């Protein structure tokens, strides 16, 4: 291969003519082609007119080659050029063949290239040759002259060349301009308007063709048909204009996303949508997603990803995006996806617009719809409720048509009228009430004639088929509905049954009136009579009252009727047929059960059952009973009587409302009876209270006397013994007097303490088997000296078969001693007292025709031991006999009384006897006839194995061994009491130390080390309880030393408190010396 200075490449060819001729452009030609292509914005292939320059129809091959080379074309022959010494002819022939082939190739290219090419053959462009694409475009026959300025008129073309809508002049034609200017005309835009009206737009350039002299000889133009491109550009411009108009018109943002660059362009609507200018927004998807609501971003990306991955052409979405002001707007987004032929996404065009108002409107519409549905449901429910109210309302509701016929009625109104709903429908007021209540028919006729509503709070209507045959009372509203001509079209009936309320009001008025009657008198018989008179005729035609007397006998109190003659007849009937408590019906049954009875109807069979004989049955039938009520007069579950209410002439039939009224009347009558009884009881209680106050005053006077009387000899003899020296007999008499009166005071105090224990329920018995013979003997020993002083004989009689009894020996001796003391006290000198012990069973006793007075017993009497104490003394007046065993009662409590005492002894005896399960009875024939007391004590079931001791068990008769060498500490703040105890103990050979206070006692305790402590309780600063506590806890070595509380606090409570404090024994002052020694010895022994 050889290179030429002007060629880019020259290919070697052999002489074979089949080989192709390779053409190449010189470097300058290629450079010019490239520059032209870049300048025109087209490809290099569009500049094929460069090849057309080499086309010369009448030139030789050599000239063609020259011209081509002179214009930058290189046409190397198929064979390389030989050196100059080669044969020139052969070279010319070879060159001609090569050029011929080249011409053919160019001609072929001219014919088939899809570019419109026109070649002017002369400088005046009279003859223009066009290639097939141009000929087809111009619509002229093939090979026809395409010049617009032909020499012959017949050759004038049928098309026009225009630019900007104006036809071009000959000198403005592209070929002519290139020839005239001798330069290439670039960027030519012309329109070809064909004769058929078709318009084509061409884009190209035109270049002159020069001759050998360098003068233009013609020109060539090459054009590309850009009609579709122009149309597309125009459409695109129009589309862009519409796009901008649409962007400005719609409330939203239009966007386009380039998949290759990931770049987004947004319209001005971004400002209206979220408040940002497009220039402020980053042209990325991330910037937009940052403004999407966090709850919506996942859904947004999921929908977009699904559309992109599944090949969809579009997708829509609805979500929230944050505005610049921080508020979220609802947006609707529609995007169209563009893909290449491989399905890859190239871009997305979409539109996002604000639907906040629409969403809000939808929400509001949904709410409105919901409210509408709710309202519709409420309306349906209301309608159902109205239907339900109509059907189930307790208020009677009905509708009458223009003919007064029932067209609708609920069950309540049907029940009020006493007929079914079906019986009402189609019936008129006259049909239903014509016979029962004509006044109601007239009332409806007035309503229909006047059109005036009628209302009444308690209209009395005689309802057909009413069971009690009484008019009902109703609150009624009869409301006519008028037509345009003021004629009554229908009537609404609204009826509320007020019968029960009206009757209750009447009952209240009746009860109020009866209350006034009941409060008008404290005589219950007068009150009940007034009640019976009040009940007729308001509640009954007949009213009778039966009452129970104090002996529980029932008798008729009153019978009432409006006709006095019938009252007399009824009273005669009651006398002929008196009250029989055993009758199974009527008043006897009510009084027995305390429950009311009501007979709403009185069938003849009931009269037959109640009648006592034929005549009685005839009388009952003549009365014509229609209904009866019987209610009890009942107080605290106790029936005092009964009231009967009978309906006869009125034909009234009682119901439960009537029964409730009658029962309330009976209850109030019972309260009146109770109040009257309570009043009478209060009067009696007041009398008793006044009597009790009198007795109390008398008792206090007696108590003062009985306490002061023994003090007088005690203080007198004590003072005399201190101031004078008496002989032995006088001194002994004085000491005996002091001792006797001191014991008397002690006994009085013991009686008071026993009464206190009895009243508090704290009397305690030390129960064991007791031989009553020994007990009686011990009591006899106590009173023997008093009996001998008065010359009273005591006779005893003890049955051998009397077994021991279970009891407290001391208390049993107290019972017998008290009876013996009273017998000796009230028996005059030279009298007689009998004491008898025997075994008896349950038997009555007493004087013939004179029952004894017996105290109440809590236990049934079986086999028992009976102790009888009888005397021939002053006896007991009959009026005082029931009070013998009462506390603080004395037959003679005046200042002139002959016998002392507090009147407590027999009350204590009664209580002690009952504690042993026994009874005590008293009998006296009267004043001066003496008295007999019988005490019965149950005999013990279990007998002792050893024979009972005949020694008395009374503590006064028990004596213990002397307290030899026993160390005893005595603590008492009272010197006299302390010295007395010290002397008593020393007389029994005890070693005694005394202390005046708790402090002194504690000091003495360590030194003396006593075997026993005797302490008072009530001491200043530190009492006996505290002292013993200190001994037990501060001196452990004396924790178990026995201690005795010797105190004037002698109640049962004090005794229990002392034992709880740690004392082993409680002894009450004053103390018997022997009793004290015995208690100490017993405690030390234990």
Secondary structure, DSSP 8 states (H G I E B T S, - for coil): -B--TT-S-B----S-TTS----EE-HHHHHHHHHHHHHHTS-GGGGTHHHHTT--TTS-HHHHHHHHHHTTEE---SS----TTS-HHHHHHHHHHHHHHHHHHHHHHHHHSSSEEEEESSTT-SSEEE-HHHHHHHT--TT----SS-SSGGG--S-EEEETTEE--GGGSHHHHHHHHSS-EEEEEEEEE-TTS-EEEEEEEEEEEE-TTS-EEEEEEEEEE-HHHHHHHHHHHHHHHHHHHHHHHSSEEEEEEETTTTEEEE-THHHHHHS--TTTS-SSHHHHHTTB-HHHHHHHHHHHHHHHHTT-SEEEEEEEEE-TTS-EEEEEEEEEEEE-TTS-EEEEEEEEEE-HHHHHHHHHHHHHHHHHHHHHHHHHHHHHHHHHHHHH-SSEEEEE-TTSBEEEE-HHHHHHHTS-HHHHBT-BHHHHHTTT-HHHHHHHHHHHHH---EEEEEEEE--TT-TT-S-EEEEEEEEEEE-TTS-EEEEEEEEEE-HHHHHHHHHHHHHHHHHHHHTT-S-HHHHHHHHHHHHHHHTBSEEEEEEE-TTS-EEEEEEEESSHHHHHHHHHHHHHS---TT-SSTHHHHHHH---EEESS--HHHHHHH-SSHHHHHHHHHHT--EEEEEEEEETTEEEEEEEEEE-TT-----HHHHHHHHHHHHHHHHHHHHHHHHHHHHHHHHHHHHHHHHHHHHHHHHHHHHHHHHHHHHHHHHHHHH----HHHHHHHHHHHHHHHHHHHHHHHHHHHHHHHHHT------EEE-HHHHHHHHHHHHHHHHHHHT-EEEEEE-TT---EEE-HHHHHHHHHHHHHHHHHHS-TT-EEEEEEEEE-S---EETTEE-EE---SS---SEEEEEEEE-SS---HHHHTTTTSTT--S--STT-S----S-HHHHHHHHHHHTT-EEEEE--STTS-EEEEEEEEB-SS--SS----S---GGG------TT-EEEEE-S-HHHHHHHHHHHHHTT-EEEEESSHHHHHHHHHHH--SEEEE-S--SSS-HHHHHHHHHHH-GGGTT-EEEEEES--SHHHHHHHHHHT-SEEEESS--HHHHHHHHHHHHH-
